[in-house]
Amino acid sequence: MATPEGSTTSVLIADDDALVRGVLRMALTRAGYAVVEARDAVEVIAAAAAHAPDLVVLDINMPAGTVHDTLGSLRDHTPDLPVLVLSGESHAPADLTGPASDFARKPIDLDDLLARVRRLLGGETDGA
């Protein structure tokens, strides 16, 4: 889904910081994506089950669960679900593997975010 215009491509933003969720939501909705939000690991799993997003943008540190547990639950229900993990740390989690996974350091440049989202969804690969 390289171009979301006219599509129902959805992204689940999972971050406990409302400001971060708001900035990511604004960038993604302006790019044409439908956005669902979650504040903690429990909400991520519930929102993924209820809304079947096309991609998850997941903060590495959230209340109510570890990134490892959250990724495991997401992968149990939807093994090929693309996930972009965001963190203030410089290294990706060890279990973040596969072609449908990516890692970016916070704060993320919004153009970089959108390029990574398109790439994970099977769109552009040049970062433009």
N, C-alpha and C positions, 0 to 999 in steps of 0.2 A: 504494500500500500504506500507507494511513493508520494502520492499527493492526496491529502485528506479531504480536499474540497469536495463537498457533496457526499462524503462517506460518513459512516458512523464509527470511525476508528476511535477507540476509547483508551485513555491512559488513566491508571490508578496512581495517584500521588500519595505516598505514605511517608509522612514526616510529622514529628510531634511539635514542631515549631510552626505556628500559624502563619507567621510572616513568610517563611520559606515556602509553605504550601501556596500562599497567595501569589507570590512571584512566579512560581512554576506554573500554577493554574493560568495566570495571565498570559504567559508566553505560549503555553500549549493551546489555549483557546483561541488566541490570535492567529495561531498557525492552522486552526481548523479542527483541532481534536476535541472530542468530548472528554470531560475530566470528571473523575470521581475522586474523593479524598478520604484518607484515613489518618487518624492521630496516633494509633498504637498498633502493636502486632496483632491483637485480637481483631481490631477493626479491619486490618489489611486482609486477613483470611475471610472474614465475613463479607467484605466488599467484593473481593475476588469471586467468591461463590455466587453472590447476588447479581453482579454486573458483568461477569465474564469479560474483563478488560483485555484489550489486545496487547497491552504492555504495562509493566509496573515500574515506577520510579520509587525506589525503596531507600530510605535513610538507614544507615548501618546501625545507629543507636536509637532505639525507640523503647518506650515503656511496654511492659507486659510480654516480653519475649525477646529472644536473641535473633540476630539476623540469620543465624544458621537454622534455628527452628522455623522461622518465618519462611525462608527459602525452601526448606524441606517440605513444609505444608503446601506451599504454592506448587512445587514440583510434583508432589503426590497427586494433586487434583488436576493439574495441567502441565505435564512434563515439558512441553515446548513453549511455555509462556515466556516471552522475552522479559528480562529484568535488568534494569539499570540501577546499580547500587551507588549511592552517593555517600561520601564520608569526608570528614576532616582529616582522616588518616591518609598516609601516602601509599598504602598497600591494600590491594583487594583481599577479601576473605579467601582462605584457602579453598573453600568448597564452591566458589563462584567460577564455574567452568562451563564450557560449551559455547556453541556459536550464538545462542540466544541470550548471552549474558555480557554485561559490560560494567565497568567501574569508572567512576569519575570522582575527582576530588572537589570538595566544597571550599569556597563558593565556586559554582560552575558558571562559566560564561553562557549566556542564554543561546547564542548562536551555536555553541558547542553542544549544549543540551539538545537543541532541535536536530542537529546533524546526527547525534547518537541515536535519538529516537527514530529518525527516518531509517538509519542503517539497521537498527534492530528490527524494525518492521518490514525490512526487505526492500527499502527504497534506496536512495542515493548512498553512495559510498565515498564520495569525494569530500564530504564535510561542508558542502556549500548549502 
